[in-house]
Amino acid sequence: MKAVVWLWIVLDVLPATAKVFLTSPGQSITIECGEDDIYSNLAWYHKSELIIKIGRNGIPHKGKTEIAVRRTSLQNTNLVINQVKESDAGMFKCEINGKSHEHTLLVATVSATPPGDLLLGSKATLQCQVRGLIGSHVQWKNPFGNPHSGSELNPVTRSHDGSWNCVFSHYGVTYDVKLVVKVTEPAPTTPALNPSASSDGIPDARCTNCVTTLSHDGEPPLGLSWWMWVVIGVACVVLLVLMVTIFCLYKTIKRKKRKLMKMRNGHQPLTPRRYCQCIRPTAAAKLEQRHGRKRQSAPPLQLLLAE
């Protein structure tokens, strides 16, 4: 009877319809409340801190924590968390219409050290960290699905290439997070060129990645190719023709200016002077003719007296 009572007490303490949500940092996740969309009172808590609360008046009231102010929103009765952080892991409680529902958020991070592709024959370490996990340990499984003891790969082989799974359990439920490992071969080392092993600039046949430098006879002048020299030559010719044209124009303009100055100074008139010749009688001839007419018109004095 005592055992039955104790079992009833334990079941009553456990939250109804508790769920576990698994995500990774930087992702977005929706935590379901577990009740219908119709409610009169709704409140969400992270651990013991208020995230958001809506009363009968329908006005939301947010808490003062960073997750409440910046990265959470409601979708009906569900809580949406954006840009999940490791500190977000833990218990979330939804209180709706007088009922309480507690859920757990697990934030898992998997990586390999060193990051990036693993070199064949090197040493690497697999890391799996699950925040919000209580009373459990993680274990790695290789790409073939077999458990791997520890987290070190020493040395890295081709069989390590593929998808690794970080496996853990929470309240009897098993979860896994995938990590893709890529194994590559190290780059081949380039042997140094031995001058004594070759002659006339030809590398030794045993050197596979050697670079031969050209002799001075085979190099173009000043390291420029032939077409660049052609462009330079054409540019020089064009510049020379332009200078000659400018010089000739200068001389022509100067010569015309000098000729114009001479013309203005009277040394060389523009047109020869021409004088007009009149066919009318001169002033003296007109005066004599006028006096002669007067003399002829007047009768002689003696003749008048005689009469």
C-alpha positions in Angstrom: 0.0 0.0 0.0 2.8 2.4 0.8 4.5 1.6 -2.5 1.3 2.3 -4.4 0.9 5.6 -2.6 4.5 6.6 -3.3 4.2 5.7 -7.0 1.0 7.9 -7.2 2.9 10.8 -5.6 5.8 10.4 -8.1 3.4 10.4 -11.0 1.6 13.4 -9.7 4.9 15.3 -9.4 6.1 14.5 -12.9 4.9 17.1 -15.4 2.1 16.1 -17.8 3.1 15.5 -21.4 6.8 16.4 -20.9 8.8 16.6 -24.1 12.5 16.8 -25.0 13.6 19.1 -27.8 17.1 18.8 -29.3 18.8 21.5 -31.3 22.2 23.1 -31.9 23.6 26.6 -31.5 22.5 29.2 -34.0 19.4 27.3 -35.0 15.7 28.1 -34.4 13.3 25.8 -32.6 9.6 25.8 -31.6 8.7 24.4 -28.1 5.1 23.1 -28.0 3.0 23.9 -24.9 0.9 20.8 -25.2 -2.6 22.3 -25.0 -5.2 23.6 -27.4 -4.9 27.1 -29.0 -7.9 28.4 -26.9 -6.7 29.8 -23.6 -7.6 32.5 -21.1 -4.2 32.7 -19.3 -0.8 31.8 -20.8 2.7 32.1 -19.4 6.2 30.7 -20.4 9.1 30.4 -18.1 12.8 29.5 -18.7 14.0 27.8 -15.5 12.5 30.3 -13.1 12.6 33.4 -15.2 9.5 34.7 -16.9 9.7 34.8 -20.7 6.2 36.0 -21.6 2.8 36.2 -20.0 -0.7 36.9 -21.4 -3.6 37.5 -19.1 -7.4 37.7 -19.7 -7.0 41.2 -21.3 -4.8 39.7 -24.1 -2.0 42.1 -23.5 1.4 40.3 -23.5 4.0 41.1 -20.8 7.6 40.0 -21.4 10.3 39.3 -18.9 13.6 41.1 -18.5 16.0 38.4 -19.5 18.0 38.5 -22.8 16.1 35.5 -24.3 12.8 37.0 -23.4 13.4 40.4 -24.8 15.3 39.6 -28.0 15.0 36.0 -29.2 11.5 34.6 -28.4 8.0 35.0 -29.8 4.7 33.2 -29.6 3.1 31.1 -32.3 -0.4 30.4 -30.9 0.5 28.8 -27.6 4.0 27.5 -28.7 7.3 29.3 -27.9 9.6 30.1 -30.8 13.3 30.6 -29.9 15.6 32.2 -32.6 19.4 32.0 -32.6 19.6 29.3 -29.9 22.5 29.6 -27.5 24.1 27.0 -25.2 22.8 29.0 -22.2 19.2 28.4 -23.5 19.4 24.7 -22.5 17.4 23.5 -19.6 13.8 23.4 -18.4 10.9 25.4 -20.1 7.5 25.6 -18.4 4.2 26.4 -20.0 1.3 27.4 -17.8 -2.0 27.5 -19.6 -5.5 27.6 -18.2 -4.3 26.6 -14.7 -2.2 23.6 -16.0 1.6 23.3 -16.1 3.7 21.6 -18.7 7.5 21.3 -18.4 9.7 20.6 -21.3 13.5 20.1 -21.7 15.7 21.8 -24.3 19.0 20.1 -25.1 21.6 22.1 -27.1 24.3 19.8 -28.6 27.6 20.9 -30.1 29.8 18.5 -32.1 33.2 19.3 -33.7 36.6 17.9 -34.5 40.0 19.2 -33.6 41.8 20.3 -35.7 38.9 21.8 -37.7 38.4 21.2 -41.3 39.6 18.2 -43.3 41.7 15.7 -41.3 45.0 14.6 -42.8 45.7 11.0 -43.3 48.1 9.7 -40.5 47.5 12.7 -38.3 46.0 12.9 -34.8 42.4 14.3 -34.2 39.9 14.6 -31.4 36.1 14.4 -31.6 34.2 16.6 -29.3 30.5 16.2 -28.3 29.0 18.5 -25.7 25.3 18.4 -24.8 23.9 21.2 -22.6 20.9 20.4 -20.5 21.7 16.7 -20.3 21.5 15.2 -16.8 22.8 11.9 -15.6 24.1 10.5 -18.9 27.3 10.3 -20.9 28.0 10.6 -24.7 29.5 7.9 -27.0 30.8 8.1 -30.5 29.9 5.7 -33.3 32.0 5.4 -36.4 30.6 5.5 -40.0 30.0 1.8 -39.8 27.7 2.1 -36.8 30.2 0.5 -34.3 30.9 2.2 -31.0 34.2 4.0 -30.8 36.2 3.9 -27.5 37.1 7.4 -26.4 37.1 10.5 -28.7 40.6 10.4 -30.2 41.6 9.3 -33.7 45.2 8.4 -33.6 46.3 7.9 -36.3 43.6 9.1 -38.8 42.8 6.4 -41.3 40.7 6.2 -44.4 38.0 4.3 -42.4 37.4 7.4 -40.3 36.0 9.2 -43.4 32.2 9.6 -43.2 29.4 10.4 -40.8 30.1 10.0 -37.1 27.2 10.0 -34.5 27.4 11.3 -31.0 24.9 9.1 -29.1 23.4 9.9 -25.7 20.2 9.1 -23.7 17.8 11.3 -21.7 15.1 9.7 -19.5 15.4 6.5 -21.4 15.2 8.0 -24.9 18.3 7.8 -27.2 19.3 10.8 -29.2 22.2 11.3 -31.7 23.9 14.2 -33.4 25.8 13.8 -36.7 29.3 15.0 -37.5 30.8 14.6 -41.0 34.5 13.8 -41.0 36.5 14.1 -44.2 39.9 12.6 -44.5 42.4 13.8 -47.1 45.9 12.9 -48.1 48.7 15.3 -47.2 50.2 17.3 -50.1 53.3 15.7 -51.6 56.5 17.4 -50.7 58.4 19.1 -53.6 62.2 18.1 -53.7 64.7 20.9 -54.1 66.3 21.2 -57.5 69.9 20.1 -57.6 72.0 22.2 -60.1 74.5 19.4 -60.6 71.8 16.9 -61.6 70.9 18.9 -64.8 72.7 20.6 -67.6 71.7 23.4 -70.0 68.6 24.3 -67.9 67.0 20.8 -68.4 65.8 19.3 -65.0 66.8 15.9 -63.9 64.3 13.1 -65.0 64.0 12.0 -61.3 62.6 15.4 -60.3 58.8 15.4 -61.0 57.8 18.9 -59.8 60.9 20.9 -60.6 60.8 24.3 -62.3 63.5 25.3 -64.8 64.4 28.9 -65.2 65.2 30.2 -68.6 68.7 31.5 -69.5 69.3 35.1 -70.2 69.5 34.4 -74.0 65.9 33.1 -74.1 64.4 35.9 -72.0 62.8 38.9 -73.8 64.4 42.3 -73.2 63.6 43.8 -69.8 61.2 40.9 -69.3 58.6 42.3 -71.8 57.0 40.2 -74.5 57.2 41.1 -78.2 53.7 42.6 -78.5 54.4 45.0 -75.7 57.5 46.2 -77.6 55.4 46.7 -80.7 52.9 48.8 -78.8 55.7 50.9 -77.4 57.2 51.4 -80.9 53.9 52.5 -82.4 53.4 54.9 -79.5 56.8 56.5 -80.1 56.1 57.0 -83.8 52.8 58.6 -83.1 54.4 60.9 -80.6 57.2 61.9 -83.0 54.7 62.7 -85.8 52.6 64.8 -83.4 55.7 66.8 -82.3 56.7 67.5 -85.9 53.1 68.6 -86.8 53.0 71.0 -83.9 56.4 72.4 -84.8 55.4 73.0 -88.4 52.1 74.7 -87.3 54.1 76.9 -85.0 56.5 78.0 -87.8 53.6 78.7 -90.2 51.7 80.8 -87.7 54.8 82.7 -86.7 55.6 83.5 -90.4 52.1 84.7 -91.2 52.2 86.9 -88.1 55.4 88.5 -89.1 54.1 89.2 -92.6 51.0 90.8 -91.1 53.1 93.1 -88.9 55.1 94.3 -91.9 51.9 95.1 -93.8 50.6 97.1 -90.9 53.8 99.1 -90.6 53.5 100.2 -94.3 56.5 98.4 -95.7 54.4 96.3 -98.0 50.9 97.7 -98.7 48.1 95.3 -99.2 47.2 96.8 -102.7 49.1 99.2 -105.0 47.9 102.8 -104.8 45.8 103.9 -107.8 45.0 107.5 -108.7 42.0 108.5 -110.7 42.4 110.8 -113.6 39.6 113.3 -114.3 38.7 114.4 -117.9 37.1 117.6 -116.6 39.0 120.9 -117.1 41.1 122.2 -114.3 40.2 125.0 -112.1 42.6 127.4 -113.9 41.1 126.6 -117.2 37.6 127.1 -115.8 38.7 130.6 -114.4 40.1 131.7 -117.8 37.1 130.6 -119.6 34.8 132.4 -117.2 36.8 135.6 -117.6 36.7 135.3 -121.3 33.0 135.0 -121.4 32.6 138.1 -119.3 34.8 140.1 -121.6 32.9 139.1 -124.7 29.5 139.9 -123.2 30.4 143.5 -122.4 30.3 145.9 -125.4 33.3 148.1 -126.0 33.2 151.5 -124.4 34.2 153.4 -127.5 31.5 151.9 -129.5 28.8 153.0 -127.1 30.2 156.5 -126.9 30.1 156.7 -130.7 26.6 156.0 -130.8 
